[in-house]
Amino acid sequence: MQLKNNFETVRKRSIHICAPLKTEDYVVQPIVDVSPPKWHLGHTTWFFETFLLKPHLPGYTEFDPDYNFVFNSYYESVGTRVVRTDRGNLSRPAVEDVMRYREYVDEAMHTLLDNPVSKELETLIVLGLNHEEQHQELLYTDIKYILGHNPLLPAYDKNKAGIKTVEDKREDFLIMPAGIYQIGHAGEGFCFDNELSRHSVYLQDYAISTQLVTNAEYLAFMEAGGYSDFRHWHAEGWDWVKTNQVKAPLYWYHVDGQWQHYTWQGLQPITPDAPVCHISYYEAAAYAAWKGMRLPTEFEWEAAAPELSWGQRWEWTESAYLPYPGFTKAPGAIGEYNGKFMISQMVLRGGSEVTPPNHSRITYRNFFHPPLRWQFTGIRLAKQNLFI
């Protein structure tokens, strides 16, 4: 019964996130990294149909055979799919068709969950729920990008407030002594395969900031010429700044002599004490260099996390996204979930204001390419501690 309740809660939340949208908002794809909200709703439904209902519910009839082509994301072993850049061209199926698809699959899932399920099947269902929760976060980030690049900068929801201040007001660093630390997921709760296996790492003495970098602190970097001084930047990052003429975080606009940013409520003045957001890895690393510091590695972050306040922003780390010792990919399509993306990406830790409830944990490894910043990303500083 609990599994069925969890299923219903997660599925309803996706619809709730989309409730403020107009029909036209469901179809827009401004850039390749942003998927139309309609596609997210269909893809998460396709996951349950493809991996649970078709192989495990006797007599199940596929809703529409074409939907495998439309809503498959990157699973090579499941068949051909729409090229990611073309998701915004899917005027059909219509939004109402996708909603009917969700209802159809949900009803079938209720039938499946009305009967006892094996441990193996339960594990697969829980993976599907966590997969949808990942897409719920992407729904928020993609919706913000869609509306935040509409020339009218319309509000998503005038009653939805963002984060106004950093949670931890201590203006100091947590001192972490050199030693061996245990990294990776342990215990019986859910985790993704990239959080395994738990292993030991040796860390040198280091210090990690107890708070995130604020808008006011980042603005000081901008006013000091941070975007025009190559000395702070990786070569690739400096090329990115020049090529894209980047001068501020994503969604920041200089209007009538004042910095404003696009929020859930529309265009608003920058809140100085709020943690800076929508920052690329390049920008995070450049800011850290300007401060004479660096970003923490993902291992340093995880070792210190129990003593930190985290979860307001996804925090860039200095770690490339690589497999842990002993990592193995599951057989079949499920094995394509994480392993094949372990190249050319950087790890982020923590969570954000749009991370679903109960979906964040200390061992969670998010990952994105260095120039991306449409996610709710921020900065925490670290440095070697020479005084321990």
N, C-alpha and C positions, 0 to 999 in steps of 0.2 A: 504493500500500500504506500509506503514511504517513497519508493522509487517512482510510482505513478504520480504522486503529489509533486515530487521534484520535477518530473517531466512537464506537468501542467504549468508549474510556476515559471520554469525557464521559457517555455514556448509563449506564454502570455506576455512575458517581459519584452520579447522582441517586438510584438505588436504595439505594446505600450510606448516603446521608444519611437516608433514611427507615427504615433497618434497625432502629433502637431503638424505633420507634413500635408501638403497639397498633393493631388495626384501627380502633377507635373514633376514634383520633387523626387519622385520614386525612380525616375528614368535617367537622370543626369549623370554623366561621367566626365568631369572636367579634365582629369589626367589619368594616366594608366594605373596609378597606385590606388585610385578611388573607384570603388564599385558602386553602381546604383543601388539604393536601398532595396528596390524590388529584387535585385539579383541576390542580395544577402538572404532575404526571406525565402527565396526559392532554393538557394544552395543548401541552407541548413536543413530544409525539408527533404531535399534530395538525399542528403547524408543518411537520414533515418530510413528512407525508402530503399536506398541502394544496399546498405550494409546490414539492415535489420529486417525489414519487412519482406523483401523479395526472397532472401535465403531462409528466413526463419518463421514466417507466418504462412501456414498451408492455405492455398487457395487465393493468396493475395494477387490482385490484378493491378498492374502498373497504371498509374493515373494517365500518363501520356508518354509513349516511348521516346518522343523528341526531347523530353526534358532532361534526359541523361546527357545529351549533347549541349543543351542550353546551360545547365546548372552544375556540371562537373567543373571543378576548379583546376586541379593540376594532377589528377590521378591518372597516370599513363595506363595503368593496368585495367582501368574501367572503360576505356574507349576514347574516341575523339571528343573534342569539346570546342566551344566557341573561343576564339582567341581573346585573351584578356582585354586587349585594347578595344574590342568590338562589343563589350557588354553594354555600352551606352546606346548601341544601335538596335537593341532588342525592344522595339516598340511593342512587339508581341512575344510571348504571352502578355496580356494586359495585367494591370495590377489586380483587377478582380479575379482573373484566372489564377494568379499566384495565391491569392487568399483562399480560393476554393481548393487549390492543391494542398495548402497547409491544413485545411479542415479535413480533407480526405485522408491525408497521412496521419493526422492526429487521431482520428477515429479508429484507424487501423492499429495504431500504436496502443490505444486504450484496450483494444481487443487482445493484443499481444500481452499487455501488462496485467490483464485480468486473470491470467494464469501464472502459475509458478514458472520462473525462468532459471536457467542454469547459472552458475557462477560466471562462466565464460560469457554468456549472453548479457548478464548484468554489467560486467566490465565494459562490454561494447556499448551498452546504453549510456553508461556514465561517461564514456569517452565522447559520445554524441552530444551529451548535455554540456560538457566542458567545451566542445567544439562550437556549439551555438553561443555559449557565453563569450568565447573569443570574438565571434562575429558580432555580438551585441556591442562590444567595445569598438569594433570597426564601424558598426552602424553609426555610433555617435561621432567618431572622428570623420567619417566620410560625409555625414550629414552636415557637420560644421564646415567642412571644406566646400561642399556644394553651395550652401547658403552664404558662406563667407567670401565666395567668389562671384556671387550674384551682384551685378552692379548696384542694386538697391540695398545690399547688406541687410536683408530682412532678419528679424529676430526668429530664432527657433521656438523659444518659449519665454515670454517676458517674466514668468514666475520662477524660472530655473536660474539659480545663482551659481556662480563659479566660486573658486577658492579665493578668499579675500586676504589671507595672511598665512605665513608659514606657521606650522604647528608647534615647532620647537624654538623657543626664544633664546636658548642658551647661545651666546656668541663665542663659542669656543670649539675645541676639537676633542674628540674622544681618542685617548691614547691606547693603542693596541700593541701589546708586547710581541716580540718575535716568538715563534713557536709553531707547533703543528696543529692545524685546525681541520675539522671534519666538514666536508663539502658534499652537498647532494641530498636528495630526498631519502628519508628513512621513515619507517612506520607503515601503517596499513592504509592511510588515506590516499586519495587519488593524486597522481602526478603524471606529467607527460614523460615520454621515454627519454627526452633530452636532459632530464633532471637526474638520471641514473647513469652509472651506479655511484653510491656514496663512497668517497675516497678521502685520503689524507693529503693535505698540501702544507708545505712549509712557507710561512710568511715572515719577512723581515719586519723589524719595528716600523710602524707607520702610525699616522694620525689621520682621522677622517672627520669631516665637519659634522656637527650635530644638527645643522640646518641646511636647507636648500638655498641656492642663490636666488635673491629676490629681483623683481623688476627694477627697483632703484639701483641695486648693485650692478645689474647688467647694463643699465642706462649709462652708468659711469664709464663702463668699458666703451660703449658707443661714443660718448662725448670725448673720450680720450683718444679717439681715432682708431679704435680697435679694428674696424673694418677696412682701414686703409694702410695698415702696417703689416707687411708680409712676415715680419719676424715672429708673430704669434701663431702663425698658421702652418699646418702641414702643406706640402707643395700641392697636393691634390685639392685640399681645402681652399687654398689661395686661388687656384684655377677656377674652382666653383664660385667663389666670391666674385671674381672678375667677370666670368662668363655670364653669370646670372644677375650681376649688379646688386648683390645682396647688401643691404645696409641696416637691417633690423630683423628681429624675429618674425616669423610668419604671423600674419594678421595685424601687424603694427602699422599704423598710418600716422604721418605727421600732418596734423590739421590745425591751421590757424596758430602755429607756433606751439602746439601741444601734442604730445604723443597720445594716441588713442589706439584701442585694439578692438577687433571684432569678438564679441562674446555671445553667449546664448541669448542675451537680451538685445543684441544689436551692437552698434558701435558705442563704446564707452571709454572714458578716460582710463589710462593705465593706473592700476592700484599699486602704489610703490612697494608695499610690504608683502604682496602676493608672490609666490615663487614663479620665476620666469618660466615661460611655457613655449612649446612649439619651436624647439631649438634642435638644430642638426648636431650630429657628432662633431663635425668640423667646428661649429661655433662653440660647443661645449669645451672642446680641447683648446681652442684659441683663447677663450676666456680664462681657463685654468692657467695657461702659459703666461698670460698677461698678469695674473695674480702671483706668478712665481710658484705655482703649484701644479697639480695634475689631477686627472680623474682617478678614482679608485679602480682597481681590478675587480672583476666580479667576485673573486674569492675574498678579497678584502672587504667588499660590501657585505657578503653573506656572513662572514665571521663577526662583523660589527653590528649587523642588523638587529639582533635582540636588544641592543642598547640604544637604538636609534628610533626616531619617529619617522615612519616612511609610509608611502601610499598616496601622496598628493600628486606626484609626477613620476612617470617612468624615468629612471635615472641612467644616463649614459655611463658606461664603464669603459675602461681601457682594454677590455678583453675582446679578442676576436671570437666569433661563434664557432666553437669546435666541439667535437665529441669528448665526453668524459672517458676516463679509462674504463674499459669493459662495456662500453656502449654497443648495443646490438639493435639492428632494425627488425621489427616484426615482419613475418612473411606476408606477402600479398599487398593489397592497396594500403592497408593501415600503416605498413612500414614506410610509406612515402610521406608520412605526416611531418617529420622534422629532419630526419637525417640528410636528405638530399639538398637541404638548404644551408648546410654547414660549410659555407665558403663566401668570402667577401662581405661578411656582415659583422656588426658589432653587437655585443650583448647589452641589454638594458635590464635593470633590476627594479623591484618595488611594485608599483601599481599607479593608478591615477584616479581622478575624480569620476571617471566613466568606467572604471573596472567594476564588473558585476560583483554584488555581495558574495563573500565567501570564495571568490575566485583568485585571490592573491595569497601568496605564501612566500616565505623567505627564500625558498629554493627555486622559485619560478624564474625561468630564463626566457625573456623576450628578446627579439633580435630584429634589427633593421639595417638597411644599407646606410652608410655614413651621411649622405646628403638629405635623407628623408626627415621631415619635421612636421608632418600633418598629425602625427600622434601627439599625445599630451606629455611631451618630453621635457625634462629639466636637468639641472646641474647640481651635483654635490662634489665638493672638493676634497682632495686628499694630499698628503705630503709625507715624506719620510720624516720620522721623528728622531731628531739627533740628540735628544736630551733625556732619553730613558736610562 
